[in-house]
Amino acid sequence: MKLLFYAAKIYDKKSFGPVNENYPEIEIDYIDHELEPRTASLANGYDAICAFVSANVGAETLQILHEGGVKYVLMRCAGFNNVDVEKAKELGIIVKRVPGYSPESVAELAMGLALAVNRRLYKAYNKVRENDYTLKGLRGVNFYQKTAGIVGTGKIGAAMCRICRGFGMKVIAYDVYENPSLKDFVEYVSLDELLEKSDLISLHCPLMDNTYHMINLETIKKMKDGVILVNTSRGALVDTDQLIEGIRLNKFLGVGLDVYEEETGNVYEDRSDEIMKNSVTARLLSFPNVMITSHQGFYTKEALASIADTTLQNLMDAANGVHNGNDIA
């Protein structure tokens, strides 16, 4: 089987290469181009393509892939809000994802962001580099005995719950489906109650119609003053313009974002020599209590190995008609 790997980075080749040796039936070609309608025809003659969160896997792209003979779309990520699932089903294209590559990798980054914005570690680092050893602007709060509110308690959210428990925090959570493995130390509450009681709010839910812009000015106003907000899930869970308004209202002690609405076109690209006009990212970074990273929650050695193995196994299962629980369409 021939697999075309879109938007391949050096680390992708390093992680998929060794794992590919365990799947001799699969021949992988790597290209730098991102998957979108104008590049979809590059997959003509391939059995499958592999794409990431920044790809455009909409109706037009899928139609071109279908016409080129592509039968399988492999998402090397957990999220699939960029996939037109109904169009894929209509065309008979099987789409699979990697729902649980390494929950701890994302959860650990979420806590890292929370700690960094709380204790202003990025600011402290830069101050000391300039021989400024004053403590102005560096005061944080203890997490011990504070309340952590976890929105979404799937594998990643559950890992975050356990980390917060380790910090001695009271853990409350909101999810449509309660996780029975957490019931011994997590209290499930309504979303409104979570917003009102939490000192740290961490988002770990998928992007769907009912979660789109779930963090907006209305929900921000329900939060405690001095709350810390972390998003390592999907950028569009947060209405960025209204988040900025909330920051200007001094609602947040800190905001840590590994994902944000404007990230498409920025993520994994070097734009350091460009002037970014009307950039929401630049507006966010103008605040001293905001830290943004480049969608790197997945980026650990263990997670990359797991993503590679699951992705290639997904292709083998799809070709053999096996439904392994990773199916999207």
SVG drawing of the C-alpha trace seen along z (x, -y; Angstrom):
<svg xmlns="http://www.w3.org/2000/svg" viewBox="-25 -46 48 54">
<polyline fill="none" stroke="black" stroke-width="0.4" points="0.0,0.0 1.2,-3.5 0.8,-6.2 1.4,-9.9 2.4,-11.8 1.5,-15.5 3.2,-18.4 6.1,-16.1 8.5,-17.6 11.9,-16.1 10.5,-14.8 7.7,-13.0 10.3,-11.1 12.4,-10.3 9.4,-8.9 7.6,-7.1 10.7,-5.7 11.7,-3.1 8.0,-2.2 7.5,-1.7 10.0,1.1 7.3,3.1 4.8,2.6 6.6,3.7 3.3,3.7 3.2,-0.1 5.4,-2.4 5.5,-6.0 6.4,-9.0 6.9,-12.3 6.2,-15.7 6.4,-19.2 3.1,-20.5 0.1,-20.8 -3.1,-19.0 -5.6,-21.3 -7.6,-21.3 -4.7,-22.5 -2.4,-19.8 -4.8,-17.0 -4.1,-15.8 -0.5,-15.0 -2.0,-11.9 -3.3,-10.5 -2.4,-6.8 -1.9,-6.5 -4.0,-4.2 -3.9,-6.5 -2.8,-9.9 -1.7,-11.0 -2.7,-14.5 -2.4,-16.6 -4.6,-19.1 -3.7,-22.0 -4.8,-20.2 -7.9,-21.1 -9.8,-17.9 -13.0,-19.5 -15.5,-18.4 -13.4,-19.7 -10.2,-18.1 -12.0,-14.8 -13.6,-14.8 -10.1,-15.3 -8.6,-12.6 -11.5,-10.2 -11.1,-10.9 -7.3,-10.2 -8.1,-6.7 -7.4,-7.5 -9.4,-5.1 -8.0,-6.0 -7.4,-9.2 -5.2,-8.8 -5.3,-11.7 -2.1,-11.6 -3.9,-13.4 -6.9,-13.1 -9.0,-16.0 -10.9,-15.8 -12.9,-19.1 -11.1,-19.9 -12.5,-16.7 -15.9,-16.8 -17.0,-13.5 -20.3,-13.3 -18.5,-13.9 -16.0,-11.2 -18.9,-8.8 -20.6,-9.8 -17.5,-9.0 -16.7,-5.8 -13.4,-7.1 -12.4,-5.5 -11.0,-8.1 -9.2,-7.1 -7.5,-9.1 -5.2,-8.7 -7.4,-9.4 -5.1,-8.4 -1.4,-8.7 -0.1,-10.0 -2.6,-11.7 0.2,-12.6 2.2,-14.6 -0.7,-17.1 -1.7,-17.2 1.9,-17.8 2.2,-20.7 -1.2,-22.1 0.2,-22.1 3.4,-23.5 1.5,-26.4 -0.5,-26.9 2.7,-27.1 4.5,-29.3 1.7,-32.0 1.1,-31.7 4.8,-32.3 5.6,-34.4 8.5,-32.0 9.0,-33.5 9.3,-37.0 11.6,-35.8 13.9,-34.1 14.2,-37.2 14.7,-39.5 17.6,-37.5 19.1,-37.3 19.3,-41.1 20.8,-41.0 17.5,-42.2 17.0,-40.2 14.0,-42.2 10.8,-40.4 8.5,-43.0 5.7,-41.4 6.5,-37.9 4.1,-37.2 1.9,-34.1 -0.3,-32.0 -0.1,-28.5 -1.9,-25.8 -2.0,-23.7 -5.5,-23.6 -6.9,-25.6 -9.6,-24.3 -8.9,-22.9 -11.7,-22.8 -11.2,-20.3 -13.5,-20.7 -13.6,-17.3 -12.4,-14.1 -11.4,-11.8 -7.9,-10.4 -6.1,-13.8 -8.5,-15.4 -8.2,-12.5 -4.4,-12.8 -4.8,-16.5 -7.1,-15.6 -4.4,-13.3 -1.7,-15.9 -3.8,-18.5 -4.5,-16.0 -0.8,-15.5 -0.4,-19.2 -2.9,-18.9 -5.7,-20.7 -9.4,-20.0 -10.5,-18.7 -13.9,-19.4 -14.9,-18.5 -17.6,-19.0 -18.3,-16.5 -21.4,-15.1 -20.0,-11.6 -18.6,-11.2 -15.4,-9.1 -15.9,-6.4 -12.2,-6.0 -12.0,-9.5 -14.9,-9.3 -12.8,-8.6 -11.3,-12.1 -13.1,-14.2 -16.5,-15.9 -18.6,-16.4 -20.4,-19.7 -22.3,-21.8 -20.3,-24.0 -21.6,-27.2 -20.5,-25.8 -17.1,-24.9 -16.6,-28.4 -17.6,-30.0 -15.5,-27.9 -12.3,-27.1 -9.0,-28.9 -7.5,-27.0 -9.6,-26.1 -8.1,-23.7 -9.9,-22.8 -9.7,-19.2 -12.8,-18.7 -13.3,-18.2 -14.5,-21.1 -18.1,-20.5 -21.1,-22.8 -22.0,-22.8 -18.4,-23.6 -17.5,-26.2 -16.7,-29.5 -17.7,-27.9 -15.3,-30.4 -16.8,-33.8 -17.4,-37.1 -20.5,-35.7 -18.8,-32.6 -15.6,-34.6 -17.7,-36.9 -18.9,-33.9 -15.3,-33.0 -13.5,-34.1 -11.3,-37.2 -7.7,-36.0 -8.5,-32.7 -5.9,-30.9 -7.2,-29.6 -5.4,-27.0 -6.3,-25.6 -4.4,-22.7 -7.4,-21.3 -8.8,-23.3 -8.4,-27.0 -12.0,-27.7 -13.2,-26.6 -12.3,-30.1 -13.6,-33.3 -10.3,-35.1 -11.7,-38.6 -13.8,-38.1 -10.9,-36.5 -8.9,-39.7 -11.8,-41.8 -11.8,-39.6 -8.0,-40.0 -8.4,-43.8 -11.0,-43.6 -8.3,-42.1 -10.3,-38.9 -7.3,-36.6 -4.2,-36.0 -2.8,-34.2 -3.8,-32.6 -1.8,-29.7 -2.6,-28.7 -1.1,-25.9 -3.9,-26.4 -5.7,-29.4 -8.0,-30.4 -5.5,-32.1 -3.0,-29.3 -3.7,-27.9 -0.9,-29.3 1.3,-29.9 1.7,-26.5 5.0,-24.8 6.1,-27.6 8.9,-30.1 7.3,-33.6 9.9,-35.5 10.9,-37.7 7.3,-38.6 5.2,-41.6 1.9,-40.1 -0.8,-42.7 -4.0,-42.6 -2.6,-39.6 -4.7,-38.4 -1.7,-36.5 0.3,-39.7 -2.5,-41.3 -2.5,-38.3 1.2,-38.4 1.1,-42.1 -0.3,-41.2 2.2,-40.3 0.0,-37.5 -0.4,-35.5 1.8,-32.7 1.4,-31.0 3.1,-27.9 3.0,-26.4 0.6,-23.5 3.3,-21.3 1.3,-19.3 1.8,-16.1 5.6,-16.7 7.3,-14.2 9.4,-11.2 6.8,-8.8 3.8,-10.5 5.4,-10.6 6.2,-6.9 2.7,-6.1 1.2,-8.3 3.3,-6.6 2.5,-3.1 -1.3,-3.8 -1.4,-5.6 0.2,-2.7 -1.9,-0.1 -5.0,-2.2 -4.1,-1.8 -3.6,2.0 -6.9,2.3 -8.7,0.2 -7.4,2.2 -8.5,5.4 -11.9,4.1 -11.2,4.0 -13.0,1.4 -10.6,0.7 -12.4,-2.2 -10.4,-4.9 -12.8,-5.3 -14.2,-8.7 -15.9,-7.8"/>
</svg>
